Amino acid sequence: MSRNPYNLFTLFCLLLLAGSCFSNRITISVLEPAKLTLPASIQRISIFPEPGLRSKPGVFDSISKIVLDENADIREIKTGYLHGIYEILSTSPRFTKVVIADTSTGKFNANGILYWDDVERICKHDTTDVLLILKKAVSYDAVELINSYWIDNIYYSYYKIVNNTKWVFYRPEDQTELAEFVVRDTVIAEGNLAPSEAENLLYQTCYISGRNMGVTLCPHWNDRVERKFYSGPGTEMKSAARHIRKNNWYEAALIWNRLAEGSNRMLASRSAYNLALAWERDDELDQAFLWVVFADSLRNNPAIAAYRKTLDERLKAKLKLDEQMGQTD
């Protein structure tokens, strides 16, 4: 008797569908290495805008495609650089303290020159030991528009801009310039080009450039890393999945530990995979890799093999992270 190829195809599709019903996706936070390694002595940082920044109201560097209100505060727009880099540096475990220096008196910016006495005064006030200065910030139009659209009779655009910045780390204790970085950053921002809204659009481009610089300089958290986990089959796997949705990872791990020691190789493999994910979520990569290797040994599964490769790459990146965190000589 010949087999019906249509029935075989239908069965295959049903099996795929059944498998997909037993997996879900979650988002975890992953500590990623920086592109550069800073001197280990940089631990407590005050962030400071470029001294003597003077801009004509309503004129933003070499930007010609965006028209600002004639009274637009250019200095306020450029604080986006500081806010962006602060967001990354202040949440990085690389540093013990990060603050934006208080410039309310304006005495350091009056003549456009920052002396070592000024640097020492700022750091003493902030109880920091290093001053990070945005020494240069100049922007240019990259292209006129990338794309435009209307929402509720308001005209929005994707706008591309080039931000040239220069960042310098100074240590007042021994009057040393620790590091200097000159960056040309192309940024795409979305917003309304009307003069009343253009300030927000330009602030957004500065903010993105600041964040990009922070990512370049220090280990940083990526909160948008997606991972797959197994939620079935079986009542115990389903129960563990419910614990995950309530963020009760410990209770879920107790179930997976028991199943990983059982005779059902498929459930054991999937449970071991989930345990690897739990350890990765806690940033315990060595333990995570041991569990995914065990899962891979129990059953030939492309998803598990792919996750094993991902963890292997993360372990290699951890060597660079340890160096950047000052955990190696």
C-alpha positions in Angstrom: 0.0 0.0 0.0 1.4 3.4 -1.0 1.5 6.2 1.5 -0.4 9.4 0.9 2.2 12.3 0.8 -0.5 14.8 1.7 -1.2 12.9 5.0 2.5 12.7 5.8 2.8 16.5 5.2 -0.2 17.1 7.4 1.2 15.0 10.2 4.6 16.8 9.9 2.8 20.2 10.3 0.8 19.0 13.3 4.0 17.8 15.0 5.6 21.2 14.4 2.5 22.9 15.7 2.5 20.7 18.8 6.2 21.5 19.4 5.6 25.2 19.1 2.8 25.0 21.7 5.3 23.9 24.2 7.7 26.8 23.9 7.5 30.5 24.9 9.8 33.5 24.7 10.9 35.8 27.5 13.2 38.8 27.7 16.2 38.9 30.0 18.9 41.4 30.8 22.4 40.7 29.6 25.6 42.5 30.6 27.5 43.2 27.4 31.1 44.3 27.1 32.1 47.8 25.9 33.8 48.4 22.6 36.7 50.0 24.4 38.5 49.4 27.7 38.9 52.4 30.0 41.8 52.8 32.5 41.0 50.9 35.7 41.5 54.1 37.7 38.3 55.6 36.3 35.7 54.7 39.0 33.9 57.8 40.3 32.9 60.2 37.5 31.5 63.7 37.2 30.1 64.5 33.8 30.5 68.1 32.6 29.4 69.9 29.4 31.9 71.6 27.2 33.2 74.8 28.9 32.3 78.1 27.3 29.6 76.7 25.1 28.1 79.7 23.4 25.5 79.4 20.6 23.4 81.9 19.0 19.7 81.3 20.0 17.8 79.4 17.3 21.0 78.3 15.5 22.1 74.7 16.0 25.7 74.2 14.6 25.6 73.5 10.9 22.0 72.2 10.8 20.1 73.7 7.9 17.3 71.3 7.3 15.6 71.9 10.6 14.2 75.3 11.5 14.2 76.1 15.2 12.3 78.8 17.1 14.4 81.9 17.2 14.6 81.7 21.0 15.4 78.0 21.2 17.9 77.2 24.0 20.7 75.4 22.2 22.6 74.6 25.4 19.5 72.9 26.8 19.2 70.8 23.6 22.8 69.7 23.9 22.2 68.5 27.5 20.8 65.4 25.6 24.4 64.3 25.2 25.0 64.3 28.9 21.7 62.7 29.8 22.3 59.9 27.3 25.8 59.0 28.4 24.7 59.3 32.1 22.0 56.8 31.6 24.5 54.2 30.4 27.4 55.0 32.8 25.2 55.3 35.9 23.7 51.9 35.5 26.9 50.1 34.6 28.5 48.0 37.3 31.9 49.2 36.0 31.7 52.4 38.1 31.1 53.2 41.7 29.6 56.6 41.2 28.5 58.7 38.2 26.9 62.2 38.5 26.2 65.1 36.2 28.1 68.0 37.7 26.2 71.0 39.0 26.8 74.0 36.6 24.2 76.3 38.0 26.6 79.0 38.9 28.1 79.0 35.5 31.5 80.2 36.8 33.4 77.4 35.0 31.9 78.2 31.7 32.3 82.0 31.7 35.5 82.3 29.7 35.5 79.1 27.8 38.5 77.7 29.6 38.5 75.1 32.3 41.6 75.1 34.6 42.9 72.3 36.8 41.7 74.2 39.9 38.2 74.1 38.4 38.4 70.4 37.7 39.5 69.7 41.3 36.7 71.9 42.7 34.0 70.1 40.7 35.3 66.6 41.7 35.6 67.6 45.3 32.0 69.0 45.3 30.7 65.7 43.8 33.1 63.4 45.8 34.4 62.0 42.5 37.9 61.5 41.3 37.5 61.9 37.5 35.9 64.6 35.3 34.4 63.6 32.0 34.0 66.6 29.7 32.1 66.9 26.5 34.7 69.1 25.0 33.2 69.4 21.5 29.8 68.8 20.0 29.1 69.8 16.4 26.2 68.5 14.3 25.6 68.4 10.5 22.7 67.4 8.3 23.4 63.9 6.9 20.5 63.8 4.4 17.4 65.9 4.1 14.8 63.3 5.0 14.7 59.5 5.1 11.0 59.0 5.3 7.9 61.1 6.2 4.3 60.4 7.2 1.2 62.0 8.5 -0.5 61.2 11.8 -3.6 63.1 12.8 -2.7 65.9 10.3 0.7 66.2 11.9 3.8 65.7 9.7 6.5 63.4 11.1 9.8 62.5 9.6 12.8 60.2 10.1 15.7 62.6 10.1 19.4 61.6 9.8 22.1 63.7 11.5 25.8 63.5 12.0 27.1 64.4 15.5 30.8 65.0 16.0 31.8 64.8 19.6 35.0 64.9 21.7 35.0 63.4 25.2 37.9 63.7 27.6 38.6 62.1 31.0 40.6 64.3 33.4 42.0 63.3 36.8 42.7 66.4 39.0 44.7 64.5 41.6 47.8 64.4 39.4 46.5 66.7 36.6 46.4 63.9 34.1 44.3 63.5 30.9 43.4 59.8 31.2 41.7 59.2 27.9 40.3 61.1 24.9 37.7 59.9 22.4 36.7 61.7 19.2 33.5 60.2 17.7 31.6 60.7 14.5 28.1 59.4 15.1 25.3 59.1 12.5 21.9 59.1 14.2 18.3 58.7 13.0 15.6 60.4 15.0 11.9 60.5 14.6 9.7 63.5 15.2 7.8 66.6 14.0 10.0 69.1 12.1 7.8 72.1 13.0 9.8 74.8 14.8 7.9 74.3 18.0 8.8 70.6 18.1 12.2 70.6 16.4 14.0 71.1 19.8 12.7 67.8 20.9 13.9 66.1 17.7 17.4 67.5 18.1 17.5 66.7 21.8 16.7 63.2 20.8 19.6 63.0 18.4 22.0 64.3 21.0 20.6 61.8 23.6 21.1 58.9 21.3 24.6 59.9 20.6 25.3 60.2 24.3 23.9 56.7 24.9 26.0 55.3 22.0 29.1 56.8 23.6 28.3 55.2 26.9 27.9 51.8 25.2 31.3 52.3 23.6 33.0 53.2 26.9 31.6 50.7 29.5 30.0 47.4 30.1 26.2 47.9 29.9 22.9 46.1 30.4 20.9 45.1 27.3 17.4 44.6 28.6 16.0 43.4 25.3 17.6 40.0 24.9 15.0 37.4 23.9 15.3 33.8 25.0 13.1 30.7 24.4 12.0 28.4 27.2 10.0 25.2 27.3 6.6 25.2 28.8 5.6 21.6 28.0 4.6 19.0 27.5 3.0 17.7 30.8 1.4 19.2 33.8 4.7 19.8 35.6 6.3 21.7 32.8 3.1 23.8 32.5 3.2 24.4 36.3 6.8 25.6 36.0 5.8 27.9 33.2 3.1 29.5 35.3 5.8 30.2 38.0 7.9 31.9 35.3 5.1 34.2 34.3 4.8 35.2 38.0 8.6 35.6 38.2 8.9 32.7 40.6 12.1 31.2 39.1 13.1 29.3 42.2 9.8 27.3 42.3 10.2 26.6 38.6 13.8 25.5 39.0 12.7 22.9 41.7 10.4 21.3 39.1 13.0 21.4 36.3 15.6 19.9 38.6 13.4 16.9 39.4 12.4 16.4 35.7 16.1 16.7 34.6 16.9 13.7 36.7 14.0 11.6 35.3 13.9 8.8 32.8 12.0 10.8 30.1 14.9 12.1 28.0 12.8 14.6 26.2 11.5 16.2 29.4 14.9 15.9 31.0 16.6 17.7 28.1 14.0 20.5 28.0 14.2 20.9 31.8 18.0 21.1 31.7 17.7 23.7 28.9 15.4 25.8 31.1 17.8 25.5 34.0 20.6 26.8 31.8 18.4 29.8 31.0 17.7 30.3 34.7 21.4 30.4 35.5 22.1 32.8 32.5 19.4 35.1 33.9 21.4 35.2 37.1 24.5 35.9 35.0 26.1 32.6 36.2 27.4 31.6 32.8 29.6 28.7 33.8 26.6 26.9 35.4 24.4 27.8 32.5 26.8 26.3 30.1 27.1 23.0 32.1 23.3 22.6 32.0 23.0 23.3 28.3 25.7 20.8 27.6 23.8 18.3 29.6 20.6 19.1 27.7 22.4 18.8 24.4 23.7 15.4 25.4 20.3 14.0 26.1 18.6 14.8 22.9 19.4 16.1 19.4 17.6 19.4 19.3 18.6 22.4 17.0 17.2 24.9 19.5 19.3 23.5 22.3 22.4 23.3 20.1 21.9 27.0 19.1 21.5 28.0 22.7 24.7 26.1 23.5 26.5 28.1 20.9 25.1 31.4 22.2 26.3 30.6 25.8 29.7 29.6 24.4 30.0 33.0 22.7 28.9 34.8 25.9 31.6 32.9 27.9 34.2 34.2 25.5 32.8 37.7 25.8 33.0 37.3 29.6 36.8 37.3 29.4 36.6 40.8 27.9 34.0 41.8 30.4 36.2 40.7 33.3 39.1 42.8 31.9 36.9 45.8 31.6 35.5 45.4 35.1 39.0 45.2 36.5 38.7 41.6 37.5 41.9 40.5 35.7 45.4 41.8 35.7 
